[in-house]
Amino acid sequence: MSYKTHLKKDLKLADLLLEDTHELKRRKNTAIRLIASIISQQLSTKVAKIIFDRFLDLYNGKEPTCEQVLATDSTFLRGIGLSNSKVAYVQNVAQFFLEHKITDKQLYKMQPDEVIELLTQIKGVGRWTVEMLLMFSLGHENVFAVDDLGIQQAMIKLYKIKYETKKELQVKMMAKSKNWEPYKTYACLHLWKWKDTKAPV
């Protein structure tokens, strides 16, 4: 059964499924994917790409190893546009992956909650960042980013959710998302697309 067949049972979501069909892919070099997420925090997509490209330029345009990142002087990392805190977080990721000998293969085998528990130990890496990693790098089909502002905005519009507190909003969102199991990631992808292209302002 395709994920769309299952998600169409949610009648509100069904209209969002008519166009694209999303595919999830596993990507290599998870540590660098996580570093890219940290670089992009609080930046527009365009600016984040420019800074990540500058980051790669430090290593002749190739994705570095964790050892290379740790060997890079902080001055160079600040020079590409990273704040002091982001420089520290980037180094924290490289250090953590090396210390714990974390591999892509190991992460692929782990359950989402296990990956979240492991990687949020790194200072500068929050739950949302790991959820993005689970979706876009590790290819997990059943991840729901309840803290994502775009998902929140899309669900408030689509389901006409009324709420007074952030906690109440999240509880209502989680209740809706239960209907999407085991394909929550795909639902999120369609909600993001709808919000960015079709949702009423």
N, C-alpha and C positions, 0 to 999 in steps of 0.2 A: 504493500500500500504506500502510495506517495504521501509525503507530509501534507500536501494540499488537501487530499481526501479527508484526512483526519481534522485538519484545522477548519475546514469548511463547516464543520458541525457548529462552530461559533459563527452565528449568522452575521454578526457585526463585522467580524474579521473576514468573512467569505468574500466580500466585495474587493478587499485589498489583495486578494490572491490571484486576480484575473490576469495580471500582466506577467511580471517576472517569475521565473523559477530560480530560486537561489541554490547554490551548491556550496558546501563547506569543504575546505581543503586544509590539510595539515601542512604547516610550514616548518622549515628547519631553523636551527640557530635560535632557540627560544629565548635565551638570555638577551640577545640583541633585539628580538621582538619586544621584550619587556623594557629594555632601554629606550627603544623608539617610543613606546607608550609614555614613559616618563618625560621624554623630551617634548612630546606633543601636549602634555597637560596644560590646560588654560591657554592654549594657542589655537588660532584658526588652522584649518587643514593646510592652507597654503603656506603659512609661516612655518608650521611644524615640518613640512616637507623640505623647505629651504634649509632649516637648521639641521635636520637629519642628513641631508645631502652634504652639508659642511662637515658634519661628524664623520661621514664615510670618507670625505676627502682627506681627513687626517691619516687615513689608512690606504691611500692610493685608490679610493673609490670602492674598496672591498669591505665586506663586513668583518670586523676584527674579532679575534678570540677574546675571552675574558682576561687572559694574561696581558694581551696588548692594551686593553682598556686600562687595566691597573697600572701599566707601565707608562701611561700617557700623563704628562705633567698637567696638573689642574689648570695652569695658566692657558694651555691650549684649549681645554674644554670650555673655559670661560670666554676665550677668544671667539668661539663660534656662536656665542649668544646665550650660553647657559648661565643661570643664576648660581650663586654659591650652593644653595640647597640642592638644586638639580644636579650639579657636579657631584655632590656627596652621594645623592641617591643612585646615580649612574654607577659610581664606584662601589656602592653597597651591593648592587645587583651582581656585578662581576665577582666581587669577593665572596658572596654567598654561594653562587653557582660553583665556584672553584672549591671552597671549603667543604661543601656538601656533595661534591662530585656529581652534580645534577646533569643528566643527559636528556636529550629530546625523547629518546626511546622510553626512558623511565617515566617522563611526564605523560606520554601518550597512553601508558597503561593505567595511570591513576584516575580515580573518580574525581569529578569536579570539586567536591567538598574537600578532598584530600589535597588537591593542588592549591586551593584557596588557603587552607590551613598552613601549608608549607610556605608559600611565597609571601603571604602577608606578614611573615616574621621579619621580612626585609624592611628596614626603615625607609619610608618614601613610597612603599607599594601598598595600596589599599585594595579593598575587596573589588571595587569597580574595575580597577586596572587589571586584576587577575581575571575577572569575568570577560573582559575584552580579549584577553589572551586565550582563554578557553574557547571563545567563539571563533576568533579570526586566525589563530595560529595552531591550536590543538584540535580544532574541528569537532567540538562537542555539540550535539544536537539539542540538548535539553538544559540550556542555561538561560536564566531570566534576570536581566539587569534592572532590578527594581529601583535602584538609586540613580539610574541614568535619566538626565533631565529630558532628553528627547523622547524616551519611552513614556515618561510621566506625562508630558504634554500631549503626546499622541493618544494615550489611553483616556485622558481627561476629555478630549474632544470626541473620540470615537464612541466611548461608552457613557458620555455625559455624567462623569463621576462627580458627585458632590462630596465635599470633605471640609473639615475645619482645621485639622492638624496634619502634619506630614505623616505621622504615624498612621492616622486613619486612612489617608490616601494609599499608603503602602499596603495596609491590610486588605483594602478593596482590590488593589492591583494583583496581589498574590492570589486572592480568591479567584479572580478571572483567569489568571495564568494556569491554574490547576487543570482547566479544561484543555490546555494545549499539550500537556504531557503526552508522549516524550519528545515533543518537537518545539519546545519553547524558544530555542534560538532562532528558528525560521520565523516564528511569529514576530520576534523582535526585529528581524531584518525587514519584514514587510511593514511593520509600524514605522520604522525609521524612514523607509522610502516614501511611504504615504505622507508622513509629516513634512518631508522636504519637498514634495512635488505636488500633492493633491489636496492635502488637508485644508479645510476652510480656515481662514485667518480669524 
